[in-house]
């Protein structure tokens, strides 16, 4: 499986962006799909995740503003980001993790999100 992230850009505070992560192979087999971000000079952190049963989880900092969803038919995971803040500025990465033991991780290339104040 190869993952391709897109949808980043420059937006003003309060604006919205939608990130997409398209898989070259079937993402249906990936037990967990997530979006991570890495702000400048900081560690990468998990922002949102979704399982094959569509169970979702979010970092406290984005709850109520971001929504993760997956379309298995299109092999794509989305991250809808609303009410963006300057502190959301980061490189965003999509991740897929298999349900095998040990789990196998797949990463897309990053997409830059910049929120101006």
C-alpha atoms as one frame of an Amber mdcrd trajectory, in Angstrom:
protein
   0.000   0.000   0.000   1.264   3.447  -0.894  -0.356   6.564   0.524  -0.530
   9.949  -1.177  -1.543  12.973   0.882  -2.894  16.166  -0.624  -4.995  19.192
   0.185  -2.648  21.305   2.279  -2.199  25.014   1.743  -2.300  28.471   3.229
  -5.482  29.598   4.957  -6.482  32.383   7.313  -7.414  31.673  10.899 -11.020
  30.520  11.088 -10.876  28.976   7.652 -11.180  25.368   6.521  -9.189  22.816
   4.586  -9.793  19.204   3.650  -6.877  16.825   3.449  -7.070  13.637   1.424
  -4.990  10.493   1.687  -5.359   8.186  -1.306  -4.096   4.621  -1.161  -2.643
   2.925  -4.203  -3.811  -0.386  -2.856  -6.785  -1.305  -0.759  -6.923   0.522
   2.537  -9.763  -1.714   3.634  -7.230  -4.149   5.057  -5.605  -1.446   7.158
  -7.019  -1.682  10.649  -6.193   1.896  11.531  -5.819   5.035   9.458  -4.621
   8.248  11.023  -3.464  11.760  10.441  -0.372  12.986  12.247   1.173  16.420
  12.232   4.581  17.846  12.986   4.796  21.543  13.812   8.132  23.284  13.225
  10.673  22.198  15.830   8.267  19.804  17.526   7.585  16.095  17.549   5.069
  14.389  15.340   1.714  13.895  17.061  -1.437  11.950  16.300  -4.272  14.275
  15.369  -7.076  11.893  14.430  -7.600   8.215  13.755 -10.258   5.919  12.370
 -10.575   2.138  12.467 -12.137  -0.280  10.002 -15.309  -0.186  12.100 -15.341
   3.613  11.693 -14.526   4.262  15.319 -12.806   7.645  15.545 -10.479   9.334
  17.981  -9.093  12.860  18.166  -6.440  14.819  19.973  -7.984  17.163  22.531
  -6.618  20.155  20.660  -8.732  19.414  17.565 -11.913  17.913  19.011 -14.978
  19.616  17.663 -13.019  21.202  14.797 -11.563  18.297  12.824 -13.391  15.292
  11.384 -11.748  12.165  10.013 -13.562   9.871   7.623 -12.712   7.021   5.287
 -14.157   5.907   1.971 -13.019   2.331   1.450 -14.520   2.211  -2.053 -12.283
   5.131  -3.059  -9.336   3.956  -0.946  -9.236   7.402   0.601  -9.160   8.893
   4.068 -10.120  12.506   4.649  -9.449  15.056   7.350 -11.883  17.950   7.348
 -10.359  20.811   9.307 -12.600  23.700  10.351 -12.024  26.755  12.525  -8.320
  26.524  11.872  -5.919  28.230  14.241  -2.317  29.382  13.748  -1.230  26.601
  16.110  -2.573  24.071  13.597   0.300  25.032  11.304   2.322  21.892  10.621
   3.243  19.283   8.085   0.434  16.727   8.068   1.099  13.047   7.366  -1.314
  10.216   6.757  -0.614   6.821   8.240  -2.017   3.369   7.784  -1.436   0.479
  10.129  -2.167  -3.165   9.442  -3.785  -5.497  11.923  -0.981  -8.031  11.627
   1.472  -8.878  14.359   3.749  -7.092  14.338   1.760  -4.276  12.757   3.041
  -2.772   9.555   3.004   0.998   9.175   2.596   2.891   5.934   3.240   6.620
   5.609   2.282   9.141   3.006   4.447  12.125   2.182   3.639  15.213   4.199
   1.429  18.060   3.133   2.014  21.539   4.532  -0.801  23.359   6.302  -0.141
  26.986   7.195  -2.686  29.040   9.110  -2.106  32.779   9.194  -3.406  34.978
  11.982
